[in-house]
Amino acid sequence: MLWNLPYIVVVLLAIIGLATILLKRNLIKIFLGVSILTSAVNLFIIVLGYRENSIAPIYTYAPSLNMALPTPQALCLTSIVIGVATSALMLSFAVIIHRYYGTVNVDEIRELKE
């Protein structure tokens, strides 16, 4: 059961992120839901690339059978950098929308737009 724990955490994070995106009306909370969903995807990639009793792939004199996969780590690092940039962009959109409409509630923005 313990080896299933990372997968359970991934599913829980994905459910929390999707529920936040779909059920909340505040733009900031929706953006936080996107960040939580991104974290769930990153954790899933890391869990898939895990090898038991492996060592870092930067040590060159180690036997090649015991090396961890470097590809999931590189993908997650890239995803984290992209996620930070995306979060900054989404939050700047929220600030601009708040300045223009005076609110970050999606329903009120739709009413003001009409």
Buried (B, 14 or more C-beta within 10 A) or exposed (E): EEEEEBEEBBEEBBEBBBEBBEEBEBBBEBBBBBBBBBBBBBBBBBBEBEEEEBEEBEEEEEEEEEBBBEEBBEBBEEBEEEBEEBBEEBBEEBEEBBEEBEBBBBEEBEEEEE
